[in-house]
């Protein structure tokens, strides 16, 4: 058995220290022995840890193929990266390198390498995401166990794995999985640096942040302010050295994240793909605008609309956003408990010495949680429910640490009362959340409430009850606290998810004003700019209306109840609600088209003679045809169809040089405003080239002049 590492500057636990049990106060205060980690784990700790990792892996791998290509936007980029190293480096949507995705490419790299080895299929794309989830659970255990106990680490792992949005995003191909893993590693490294003030751990934290920046740009920096303040105030080294170490950590961040940015910015624009999501073909502009300040104030140029606020484009903002009908069922099951336990943990460690690492752990995880949740709650720009997976590791760590610290201190009447009160609040909140999906698990909400109340009452007098009764009450309280999110997690694991906006839990688990839920057409319930289709009407080229490009309601492009089964890896992406109609359709912003066999055969014909077998408006539309055929398809206008790439003149040159065979009409039809370069290209093609029909879908053959006025 490997002994738990104890920081050199901390004293060994008092000999014969007793647990808090029985009546009255414990004979020896258990502060150091329990909170700072034991010199040796119990014999069951390692098998339990490895067993928990195995269970999480098996659960997350379960039914993985049901999601097909998941988000075809990123799957197409993964496919391109598996075919071209240049596309791999830049994160291009196609192997001919017309345009990149609207994020840096680090999250694509593991998936592209997996596809290079295993071939293009759902498992090859999504398996790296599952492994990231398992790794996150392992890092959480390691971080929590060092200061507390193996039990605290195991509870942390369970809470994390049973968070519905975590079960969703660590089985999906968006960048959020790698971001959450690296943010967890960042906190772990900072806490290791706090133990003895060792510079190397702070440098590793900087490296993790830099790599996280290459996953999802500025969101990686949300945890930096609380962690920097924590180290500045509480690190066990002289003040001057603290600032020097933080400077080295910042330098490591710049190097780890900046090398790729420097290469891209210095690379001649004419020989690299256009930077998707930008308006000036600049990654720095993308980072500071569309993916930066624009997400905060809602002014993302080229976006599908922002302006949050009360009833704004992406749902109501405010302090209650993480608990509302859109977000609550995804992440908030144990958020009240985490906040209460954060307060309790800080209270218990308040009088400890300045360098106390237990208090540092509460402040690190708690500060990161509060900072990230605050920004999420008030950002007026693009916001999706699945972003909240970034909160899951912090919530889990606080629950694991706080629950065990109160358990060990239950001999104090207020600690038992705090633990019981936390269980009661959690059970009541689970009752409320389960009530939002009354058709799913109708019996569970009452069982959770009953068990939670009984467990809470049993914990209140924990200082005066026997250990057996206290354990029974604690077990009941823990079961009641985890039952609700576990049910939503099981529902998530049993369901395939496709599209750009996905939600966890049973059907209806995320409803209300914003994307991904609710009964209204556009993001936040409104109709996006330039989209006048009423809900329920059939939008042109869409499987069903709802006003939002791509058809249906935002967020309903996933395999929820009543929708089509998972995608068909290796051929045609799955046709979930909101995808194009039979034969090809026109796809849209949120989901791709369902490509019929005849359309696939048409695009594959003589494809090797062209740089791009086709060009389509919008990345999702292009991605569907690219995944179906395996050949590069140019995405005109990027994800929203609003990027000025390519210009009409450039597109005409491509056509004149014989580089594009077919044009796929529809999609966004020229961007959100309908007046972008993609609209100009569409009008020019429809006027000058001959229509071709295949599988009920219309294409234009760019090698055959025709239309109203050939030329």
C-alpha positions in Angstrom: 0.0 0.0 0.0 1.4 3.4 -1.0 1.4 5.9 1.8 -0.4 9.2 1.2 2.1 12.0 0.5 2.2 14.5 3.3 3.5 18.0 2.7 6.9 18.4 4.5 5.9 21.6 6.3 2.9 20.0 8.0 3.2 18.2 11.3 2.4 14.5 11.5 -1.1 13.6 12.9 -1.3 13.3 16.7 -0.7 9.8 17.9 -3.9 8.0 18.8 -6.1 10.8 17.5 -9.7 9.7 17.8 -12.6 10.3 15.5 -15.4 12.5 16.6 -17.9 10.0 17.8 -20.1 9.3 20.9 -21.2 12.1 23.1 -19.5 15.4 23.6 -16.3 16.6 21.9 -13.6 14.2 20.7 -10.7 13.5 23.0 -8.2 14.8 20.4 -9.2 17.4 17.8 -9.1 15.5 14.4 -8.1 18.6 12.4 -4.7 17.6 11.2 -5.2 13.9 11.0 -8.3 14.0 8.8 -8.2 17.2 6.8 -4.6 17.1 5.7 -4.6 13.5 4.5 -3.7 10.3 6.2 -0.1 9.0 6.2 -1.5 5.7 4.8 -4.7 5.0 3.0 -7.0 2.2 4.2 -6.5 -1.1 2.5 -9.7 -0.7 0.5 -8.8 2.7 -0.9 -6.8 1.7 -4.0 -9.2 -1.1 -5.1 -12.1 1.2 -4.6 -10.5 4.0 -6.6 -9.6 1.7 -9.5 -13.0 0.1 -9.4 -14.7 3.5 -9.6 -12.6 4.4 -12.6 -13.6 1.2 -14.3 -17.3 1.8 -13.5 -17.2 5.3 -14.9 -15.4 4.1 -18.0 -17.9 1.3 -18.6 -20.9 3.6 -18.0 -19.6 6.3 -20.3 -18.7 3.9 -23.1 -22.1 2.4 -22.8 -24.3 3.0 -25.9 -21.6 5.4 -27.2 -22.3 4.7 -30.9 -25.9 5.9 -30.6 -24.7 9.5 -31.0 -23.4 8.8 -34.5 -21.2 11.7 -35.6 -22.6 13.7 -32.7 -21.9 17.3 -33.7 -21.2 16.9 -37.4 -19.4 20.3 -37.4 -16.6 19.0 -35.3 -16.7 15.5 -36.7 -16.1 16.8 -40.2 -13.0 18.7 -38.9 -11.8 15.5 -37.2 -12.3 13.6 -40.5 -10.3 16.4 -42.3 -7.5 16.3 -39.7 -7.3 12.5 -40.2 -6.7 13.0 -43.9 -4.5 16.1 -44.0 -1.8 17.1 -41.5 -2.3 20.7 -42.5 -6.0 20.5 -41.7 -5.0 18.8 -38.5 -2.7 21.7 -37.5 -5.2 24.5 -38.3 -8.4 22.7 -37.4 -9.8 23.0 -40.9 -13.3 21.8 -41.6 -12.2 20.1 -44.8 -9.0 18.5 -45.9 -8.6 21.0 -48.8 -8.3 23.7 -46.1 -11.0 26.2 -47.2 -11.9 27.4 -43.6 -11.3 26.3 -40.0 -13.8 25.7 -37.2 -14.5 28.7 -35.0 -12.3 27.4 -32.2 -8.6 26.6 -31.9 -7.9 22.9 -32.7 -6.5 21.3 -29.6 -9.7 19.5 -28.8 -9.8 18.1 -32.3 -6.3 16.6 -32.2 -7.0 13.6 -29.9 -10.1 12.7 -32.0 -8.3 13.1 -35.3 -5.4 10.9 -34.1 -7.9 8.3 -33.0 -9.6 8.3 -36.4 -6.3 8.0 -38.1 -5.7 4.7 -36.2 -9.3 3.3 -36.0 -10.9 4.8 -39.1 -13.9 7.2 -39.3 -16.7 5.9 -37.0 -18.6 7.1 -33.9 -16.4 5.2 -31.4 -13.2 6.5 -32.8 -14.4 10.1 -32.6 -16.0 9.9 -29.1 -13.8 7.4 -27.3 -11.1 10.1 -26.5 -13.8 12.2 -24.9 -14.8 9.3 -22.6 -11.2 8.8 -21.6 -11.0 12.5 -20.8 -13.9 12.0 -18.5 -12.2 9.1 -16.7 -9.0 11.2 -16.5 -10.9 14.1 -14.9 -12.4 11.8 -12.3 -8.9 10.5 -11.5 -7.4 13.9 -11.2 -10.3 15.0 -8.9 -9.7 11.9 -6.7 -6.0 12.6 -6.5 -6.5 16.3 -5.6 -9.1 15.7 -2.9 -7.5 12.6 -1.3 -4.2 14.4 -0.7 -5.8 16.7 1.8 -8.7 14.8 3.1 -9.4 11.1 2.7 -10.0 8.3 0.3 -13.7 8.5 1.1 -13.8 12.2 0.2 -12.1 11.4 -3.1 -14.6 8.6 -4.0 -17.6 10.8 -3.2 -16.1 13.5 -5.4 -15.7 11.0 -8.3 -19.3 9.8 -7.8 -20.7 13.3 -7.8 -18.8 14.2 -10.9 -19.7 11.2 -12.9 -23.4 11.4 -12.0 -23.6 15.1 -13.0 -25.9 14.9 -16.1 -24.1 17.5 -18.2 -20.8 15.7 -17.5 -22.3 12.4 -18.7 -23.4 14.2 -21.8 -20.2 16.2 -22.7 -17.7 13.5 -22.0 -19.5 11.4 -24.6 -19.8 14.2 -27.1 -17.3 15.8 -29.5 -17.4 19.5 -28.5 -14.3 21.1 -27.0 -15.8 21.3 -23.5 -14.6 17.9 -22.4 -10.9 18.7 -22.9 -11.4 22.2 -21.4 -13.0 20.7 -18.2 -10.1 18.2 -17.9 -7.5 20.9 -18.2 -9.2 23.2 -15.8 -9.3 20.4 -13.3 -5.6 19.8 -13.8 -4.9 23.5 -13.3 -6.6 23.5 -9.9 -4.8 20.3 -8.9 -1.4 21.8 -9.9 -2.0 25.0 -8.0 -2.9 23.1 -4.9 0.3 21.0 -5.3 2.2 24.3 -5.5 0.5 25.5 -2.3 1.8 22.6 -0.3 5.5 23.6 -0.3 5.7 26.5 -2.7 7.4 24.5 -5.5 7.7 26.5 -8.7 7.4 23.5 -11.0 3.7 22.9 -10.1 2.8 26.5 -10.7 4.5 26.2 -14.1 2.6 23.1 -14.9 -0.6 24.9 -14.0 0.3 27.6 -16.5 0.9 24.9 -19.2 -2.5 23.4 -18.5 -4.2 26.8 -18.9 -2.3 27.5 -22.1 -3.5 24.1 -23.6 -7.0 24.9 -22.4 -6.8 28.2 -24.3 -6.1 26.1 -27.4 -9.3 24.2 -26.7 -11.8 27.0 -26.1 -9.9 30.3 -26.0 -10.7 32.8 -23.2 -13.0 30.5 -21.2 -9.8 28.9 -20.0 -8.9 32.1 -18.1 -12.0 32.2 -15.9 -10.3 30.3 -13.1 -7.2 32.4 -13.1 -8.2 35.4 -10.9 -9.3 33.3 -7.9 -6.3 31.0 -8.2 -3.8 33.8 -8.6 -5.2 35.6 -5.6 -5.1 32.4 -3.6 -1.4 31.8 -4.3 -0.5 35.4 -3.7 -2.1 35.5 -0.3 -1.6 32.0 1.1 1.5 30.4 -0.6 4.2 29.2 1.9 7.0 31.2 0.4 8.1 34.9 0.7 6.0 37.4 -1.1 8.7 38.3 -3.7 9.1 34.7 -4.7 5.3 34.3 -5.0 5.2 37.0 -7.6 8.1 35.6 -9.4 6.5 32.2 -9.5 3.2 33.6 -10.8 5.2 35.4 -13.5 6.8 32.1 -14.6 3.4 30.5 -14.6 2.0 33.3 -16.8 5.0 32.8 -19.1 4.3 29.1 -19.3 0.7 29.9 -20.3 1.8 32.2 -23.0 4.2 29.7 -24.4 1.8 26.7 -24.2 -1.0 28.5 -25.8 0.8 31.2 -27.8 3.0 29.1 -30.1 0.1 28.0 -32.2 -1.4 31.5 -32.3 1.9 33.0 -33.4 2.3 30.5 -36.2 -1.2 31.1 -37.5 -0.9 34.8 -37.4 2.5 34.8 -39.1 1.5 32.3 -41.7 0.7 33.9 -45.1 -3.1 34.2 -45.3 -3.1 33.1 -48.9 -1.7 29.7 -48.1 -3.7 28.8 -45.0 -7.4 28.3 -44.4 -9.6 31.2 -43.5 -10.1 31.5 -39.7 -13.7 30.5 -39.2 -15.8 32.8 -37.0 -13.7 35.9 -37.7 -14.6 38.7 -40.0 -11.0 39.6 -40.9 -9.4 36.2 -41.2 -7.6 36.8 -37.9 -7.4 34.4 -34.9 -6.8 37.2 -32.6 -9.9 39.0 -33.8 -11.8 35.7 -33.3 -10.5 35.3 -29.8 -11.2 38.8 -28.6 -14.4 39.3 -30.5 -16.7 36.4 -31.4 -15.2 34.1 -28.8 -14.2 36.8 -26.3 -15.9 40.1 -25.3 -18.8 39.4 -27.7 -19.8 36.4 -25.5 -20.0 38.7 -22.5 -21.9 41.7 -24.0 -23.8 39.9 -26.7 -22.2 41.7 -29.6 -20.7 38.8 -31.5 -20.2 40.0 -35.1 -21.5 37.4 -37.4 -23.3 35.6 -34.7 -26.8 34.2 -34.7 -27.9 37.0 -32.3 -27.1 37.8 -28.7 -28.3 40.3 -26.4 -29.2 38.4 -23.3 -30.7 40.2 -20.4 -34.3 39.8 -19.5 -35.9 37.7 -22.3 -32.9 38.3 -24.5 -31.5 36.2 -27.3 -29.9 33.5 -25.2 -32.1 33.3 -22.2 -32.5 35.4 -19.1 -29.4 36.4 -17.3 -29.0 36.9 -13.6 -28.0 35.3 -10.4 -30.6 32.5 -10.8 -29.6 31.4 -14.3 -27.8 28.3 -13.1 -31.1 27.1 -11.4 -33.7 28.0 -14.0 -35.6 25.7 -16.2 -33.0 25.8 -18.9 -29.9 25.0 -16.9 -31.1 23.6 -13.6 -31.5 20.0 -14.6 -28.1 20.0 -16.3 -25.8 21.0 -13.4 -27.6 22.4 -10.4 -28.5 19.2 -8.5 -25.7 19.6 -6.0 -24.9 23.2 -6.6 -26.7 24.4 -3.4 -24.9 21.7 -1.5 -21.5 22.8 -2.9 -22.1 26.4 -1.9 -23.3 25.4 1.6 -20.3 23.1 2.1 -17.9 25.7 0.8 -19.1 28.0 3.6 -18.8 25.2 6.2 -15.4 24.2 5.0 -14.1 27.8 5.2 -15.6 28.2 8.6 -13.9 25.1 9.9 -10.5 26.1 8.6 -10.8 29.8 9.3 -8.5 29.8 12.3 -5.9 27.5 10.7 -2.5 29.0 9.9 -2.1 31.0 6.7 -0.6 28.2 4.7 -3.2 25.6 5.6 -3.8 23.5 2.5 -7.2 22.3 3.5 -8.5 25.9 3.5 -6.6 26.5 0.3 -8.5 23.5 -1.3 -11.8 25.0 -0.4 -10.9 28.4 -1.7 -9.4 27.0 -4.9 -12.3 24.9 -5.9 -14.9 27.3 -4.5 -13.3 30.4 -6.0 -13.1 28.8 -9.4 -16.7 27.7 -9.1 -18.0 31.1 -8.1 -16.0 32.9 -10.8 -17.1 30.6 -13.6 -20.8 30.5 -12.5 -20.9 34.3 -12.1 -19.7 34.8 -15.7 -22.1 32.2 -17.0 -24.9 33.8 -15.1 -24.5 37.2 -16.6 -23.0 36.7 -20.0 -25.4 38.2 -22.6 -23.9 36.5 -25.7 -24.1 33.0 -27.0 -24.6 30.6 -24.1 -25.5 26.9 -24.3 -26.6 24.6 -21.4 -23.6 22.3 -22.0 -21.1 25.0 -21.1 -21.9 24.3 -17.5 -19.9 21.1 -17.6 -17.0 23.4 -16.6 -18.7 23.7 -13.2 -19.0 19.9 -12.6 -15.5 19.2 -11.2 -15.6 22.2 -8.8 -19.0 21.1 -7.5 -17.9 17.6 -7.1 -14.7 18.5 -5.2 -16.6 20.8 -2.8 -19.2 18.2 -2.0 -16.6 15.5 -1.4 -14.4 17.6 0.8 -17.3 19.4 2.6 -19.3 16.3 3.3 -16.4 14.4 4.8 -15.1 17.3 6.8 -18.5 17.8 8.4 -18.8 14.1 9.1 -15.5 14.0 10.9 -16.6 17.1 12.9 -20.1 15.9 13.6 -19.3 15.8 17.3 -19.9 19.5 17.2 -23.6 20.1 17.2 -23.5 22.7 14.5 -21.5 20.5 12.1 -24.1 17.8 12.3 -26.8 20.3 11.8 -25.0 21.8 8.8 -24.6 18.3 7.3 -28.2 17.5 7.9 -29.3 20.8 6.6 -27.3 20.4 3.4 -28.9 17.0 2.8 -32.4 18.5 3.3 -31.8 21.4 1.0 -30.4 19.0 -1.7 -33.4 16.7 -1.4 -35.9 19.6 -1.6 -34.1 21.0 -4.7 -34.0 17.6 -6.3 -37.8 17.3 -5.7 -38.2 20.6 -7.5 -36.0 19.6 -10.5 -37.7 16.2 -10.8 -41.0 18.0 -10.9 -40.0 19.8 -14.1 -40.1 16.4 -15.9 -43.3 15.0 -14.3 -43.6 12.2 -16.9 -40.1 10.9 -16.1 -39.6 9.1 -12.8 -42.8 10.4 -11.2 -42.2 8.2 -8.1 -38.6 9.3 -7.7 -39.2 12.8 -6.5 -41.2 11.7 -3.5 -38.7 8.9 -2.7 -35.8 11.4 -2.8 -37.7 13.9 -0.7 -38.7 11.3 1.9 -35.2 9.7 2.2 -33.6 13.1 2.2 -35.7 14.4 5.0 -35.2 11.2 7.1 -31.5 11.2 6.5 -31.3 14.9 7.4 -33.2 14.4 10.6 -30.9 11.5 11.5 -27.8 13.6 11.0 -29.0 16.5 13.1 -28.2 14.8 16.4 -25.2 13.0 15.1 -23.1 14.2 18.0 -25.3 12.2 20.4 -26.1 9.1 18.4 -24.1 6.0 17.9 -21.8 5.6 14.9 -24.1 2.9 13.3 -27.1 5.2 13.3 -25.1 8.1 12.1 -23.7 6.0 9.2 -27.2 4.8 8.3 -28.4 8.4 8.2 -25.4 9.6 6.2 -25.8 6.8 3.7 -29.5 7.6 3.3 -28.7 11.3 2.8 -26.0 10.5 0.3 -28.3 8.2 -1.7 -31.1 10.8 -1.7 -28.7 13.5 -2.9 -27.4 11.4 -5.8 -30.6 9.7 -6.9 -32.0 12.6 -9.0 -28.8 13.4 -11.0 -28.2 9.6 -11.3 -31.6 9.2 -13.0 -30.9 12.0 -15.4 -27.5 10.6 -16.1 -28.9 7.1 -16.9 -31.3 8.8 -19.3 -28.5 10.6 -20.9 -26.4 7.5 -21.3 -29.3 5.6 -22.9 -29.9 8.3 -25.5 -28.0 9.3 -28.6 -27.3 13.0 -29.1 -26.7 14.8 -32.3 -26.5 18.4 -33.4 -24.9 21.6 -32.2 -27.0 22.2 -29.1 -27.6 19.2 -26.9 -29.0 18.8 -23.4 -28.8 16.0 -20.8 -31.6 14.2 -19.1 -35.0 13.0 -20.3 -37.0 14.9 -22.8 -38.1 18.2 -21.4 -35.3 18.4 -18.9 -34.1 21.7 -20.4 -37.0 23.9 -21.2 -37.6 27.6 -21.2 -36.2 30.6 -22.8 -32.9 29.7 -24.2 -31.5 27.5 -26.9 -31.7 23.8 -26.3 -35.1 24.0 -24.7 -38.4 25.7 -24.7 -41.2 25.9 -27.2 -40.0 28.9 -29.0 -38.2 29.2 -32.3 -34.9 31.0 -31.9 -32.3 31.3 -29.3 -33.8 32.3 -26.1 -37.2 31.8 -27.4 -37.2 34.6 -29.9 -36.8 34.4 -33.6 -33.2 35.1 -34.8 -32.5 38.0 -37.0 -33.6 37.5 -40.5 -35.8 34.5 -39.7 -39.5 35.2 -39.9 -40.8 31.6 -39.9 -43.4 31.0 -37.2 -43.1 28.1 -34.9 -44.7 25.0 -36.4 -44.4 26.2 -40.0 -42.2 24.3 -42.3 -39.1 26.3 -43.0 -37.6 26.0 -46.5 -35.2 23.1 -46.6 -35.9 22.1 -43.0 -37.5 19.0 -41.7 -39.7 21.0 -39.5 -40.2 24.7 -38.8 -39.6 26.7 -35.7 -37.9 29.7 -37.2 -34.4 28.6 -36.5 -32.2 27.5 -39.4 -31.9 23.8 -39.4 -35.5 23.3 -38.4 -37.2 22.4 -35.2 -36.4 24.0 -31.9 -32.9 24.8 -30.9 -31.4 22.0 -29.1 -33.7 19.4 -30.5 -31.3 18.1 -33.0 -30.3 15.4 -30.6 -31.6 11.9 -30.2 -34.1 12.6 -27.4 -37.2 10.6 -26.9 -39.3 10.3 -30.0 -36.4 11.3 -32.3 -34.6 9.2 -34.9 -31.9 6.8 -33.6 -28.3 7.6 -33.7 -26.3 8.5 -36.7 -24.8 6.1 -39.2 -21.1 6.3 -38.8 -19.1 5.5 -41.9 -21.7 6.9 -44.2 -24.6 9.2 -43.6 -25.0 11.2 -40.4 -28.1 10.4 -38.5 -31.2 12.3 -39.3 -32.5 13.6 -36.0 -35.3 16.0 -35.6 -34.3 19.3 -37.2 -32.1 17.9 -39.9 -32.7 18.2 -43.5 -35.5 16.3 -45.2 -35.1 13.1 -47.2 -32.8 13.2 -50.0 -30.5 15.8 -48.8 -32.5 18.8 -47.7 -30.6 22.0 -47.0 -29.4 21.4 -43.5 -29.0 24.6 -41.5 -27.2 26.2 -38.6 -27.7 23.7 -35.9 -27.9 20.3 -37.7 -26.8 18.9 -41.0 -28.7 17.4 -43.9 -29.7 13.8 -44.2 -27.9 12.7 -47.3 -29.7 10.2 -49.5 -27.8 7.5 -51.4 -28.5 9.1 -54.8 -27.1 12.4 -53.6 -24.1 10.7 -52.1 -23.4 8.9 -55.4 -23.7 12.1 -57.3 -21.1 14.0 -55.2 -18.7 11.1 -55.3 -18.7 10.9 -59.1 -15.3 12.1 -60.4 -14.6 13.7 -56.9 -10.9 13.0 -57.3 -10.8 15.4 -60.2 -11.7 18.3 -58.0 -10.3 20.0 -54.9 -13.8 20.2 -53.4 -16.5 17.8 -54.5 -19.0 20.5 -53.6 -19.6 23.8 -51.8 -22.4 24.4 -49.4 -23.7 27.3 -47.4 -22.9 26.9 -43.7 -20.5 24.5 -42.0 -23.2 22.0 -40.7 -24.6 21.7 -44.2 -21.1 21.1 -45.7 -20.2 18.7 -42.9 -23.0 16.4 -43.6 -22.1 15.9 -47.3 -18.4 15.6 -46.4 -19.0 12.9 -43.8 -21.3 11.1 -46.2 -18.9 11.1 -49.1 -15.5 11.3 -47.4 -14.5 14.0 -49.9 -13.8 17.7 -49.1 -16.8 20.0 -49.2 -16.3 23.8 -48.9 -18.3 25.5 -46.2 -19.2 28.9 -47.6 -19.6 31.5 -44.8 -18.4 29.2 -42.0 -20.7 28.0 -39.2 -23.3 30.8 -39.4 -23.0 31.3 -43.1 -21.9 34.9 -42.3 -18.1 34.8 -42.6 -16.8 36.6 -45.7 -15.2 33.5 -47.0 -14.8 33.0 -49.8 -15.6 36.3 -51.5 -17.7 36.1 -54.7 -14.6 36.9 -56.8 -12.6 34.2 -55.1 -15.4 31.7 -55.6 -15.7 32.6 -59.3 -11.9 31.9 -59.6 -12.3 28.5 -58.0 -15.1 27.6 -60.4 -13.1 28.9 -63.4 -10.1 26.8 -62.3 -12.3 23.7 -62.1 -11.8 23.2 -58.3 -15.4 22.8 -57.3 -17.9 20.4 -58.9 -21.3 21.0 -57.3 -23.0 23.7 -55.3 -25.5 22.8 -52.6 -28.2 25.5 -52.2 -30.0 26.3 -49.0 -28.5 26.2 -45.6 -28.3 29.6 -44.1 -28.8 31.2 -47.4 -26.3 33.9 -46.9 -25.8 34.4 -43.2 -28.1 35.7 -40.6 -28.8 38.9 -42.3 -29.2 37.4 -45.8 -26.9 39.9 -47.4 -23.4 38.4 -47.0 -21.0 37.0 -49.5 -22.8 33.6 -49.3 -26.0 35.2 -50.5 -24.1 36.7 -53.4 -22.5 33.4 -54.3 -25.9 31.6 -54.1 -27.5 34.2 -56.4 -24.7 34.0 -58.9 -24.7 30.2 -59.0 -28.5 29.9 -59.4 -28.4 32.4 -62.2 -25.5 30.9 -64.2 -25.5 27.1 -63.7 -27.6 24.1 -64.4 -29.7 22.4 -61.7 -29.2 18.7 -61.0 -31.6 16.6 -58.9 -30.6 13.6 -56.9 -32.6 11.8 -54.3 -35.1 14.6 -54.1 -32.4 17.3 -53.5 -31.3 20.0 -55.8 -27.7 20.7 -56.7 -26.0 23.0 -59.2 -23.3 21.5 -61.5 -20.6 24.2 -61.7 -19.1 22.5 -64.8 -22.3 23.0 -66.8 -23.3 26.6 -67.5 -27.0 27.1 -67.7 -29.6 28.9 -65.6 -31.2 32.2 -66.7 -28.1 33.8 -68.1 -25.0 31.5 -68.7 -21.7 33.2 -68.2 
